[in-house]
Amino acid sequence: MENGTNDGSGTTANAAFAWLNQRTWRSIGSVSLLLSAGMAWWGIDHLPKDLPMVYFGVYWAIDLLALLVACYMALLDMRYLRLQFALEERKLFRDALGDEAIRRAIQEHREAVARQSKDDDRA
């Protein structure tokens, strides 16, 4: 099926994960990347110097978590694109070999190569 899904819509067949499609994880990745960048920029300039280390650590842990979520969403998207490519490649391969004219041409070519190798062996 197209898009690596059962119906070609870009969503999975499992109803519990119907919301999880390419647009959703790209949006989640973009928002988390913007959040991480905004937190890093704001944290450098505006975090008080006398902030307790626990709060400081929690702030930067949330920033790191947002960055990791963005990276994970990027990896998920790359894996999905590879899957789409592999499925399309397999579909094209099956379409090509499913054509009777191509099968006949391949068989004729094999027979011609076999005859040529026999003629070369005799000479």
Secondary structure, DSSP 4 states (H G I P E B T S, - for coil): -GGGSSSSSSS-S-GGGTT-SHHHHHHHHHHHHHHHHHHHHHHHHHS-TT--HHHHHHHHHHHHHHHHHHHHHHHHHHHHHHHHHHHHHHHHHHHHHH-HHHHHHHHHHHHHHHHHHHHHHH-
